[in-house]
Amino acid sequence: MQVYHCGTEVALKRSEYVGVITGISIRETSISYEVSYYESGVYKDNWFREYEFIVIGESKKENIGFK
């Protein structure tokens, strides 16, 4: 399974906010990312699926798990 690592900068698609991946949740075959960002001067963090954000800059997915 491949995931983006924590610290990756992302832009949320449905808003103008830019945030950073601060957590990863894997449930069976589903991956969610916790993204932390500032909204109107207030620090927030929420969980998003990969289709809800765009990775900023060059960041590759990395393998995670055990062999």
C-alpha positions in Angstrom: 0.0 0.0 0.0 1.3 3.5 -0.9 0.6 6.7 1.0 1.8 10.3 1.1 4.0 10.9 4.2 3.2 13.3 7.0 4.5 16.8 6.3 3.3 16.8 2.7 1.7 20.1 1.7 -1.7 20.0 0.1 -4.4 22.3 -1.2 -8.0 21.4 -0.4 -10.1 21.2 -3.6 -13.4 22.7 -2.2 -11.7 25.7 -0.6 -8.8 28.0 -0.9 -7.0 26.6 2.1 -3.6 25.0 2.1 -2.6 22.5 4.8 -0.2 19.8 5.8 -0.8 16.1 6.2 -0.4 15.4 9.9 -1.9 11.9 10.1 -2.8 8.8 8.1 -5.6 6.3 8.8 -5.7 2.9 7.1 -8.9 0.9 7.5 -8.9 -2.3 5.4 -8.2 -0.9 1.9 -9.3 2.7 2.7 -6.8 5.5 3.4 -7.7 8.8 5.0 -5.4 11.7 5.6 -5.6 14.1 8.5 -4.9 17.6 7.1 -4.1 20.5 9.5 -4.7 24.1 8.2 -5.7 27.6 9.2 -9.2 28.8 8.4 -9.9 32.5 9.1 -7.0 32.5 11.6 -8.3 29.4 13.5 -6.2 26.2 13.5 -8.2 23.2 12.3 -7.6 19.6 11.4 -9.9 17.3 9.5 -9.8 13.9 7.8 -9.9 13.9 3.9 -9.7 11.2 1.2 -7.1 11.6 -1.5 -9.6 12.8 -4.1 -10.4 15.8 -1.9 -7.0 17.5 -2.1 -4.1 18.3 -4.5 -0.5 17.7 -3.5 1.6 20.8 -3.8 5.1 20.4 -5.2 6.9 17.2 -5.8 5.9 14.5 -3.3 5.9 10.8 -4.1 3.9 8.1 -2.4 5.8 5.7 -0.2 5.2 2.0 0.5 3.9 1.3 4.0 3.4 -2.0 5.7 5.2 -5.3 6.3 6.5 -7.9 4.0 
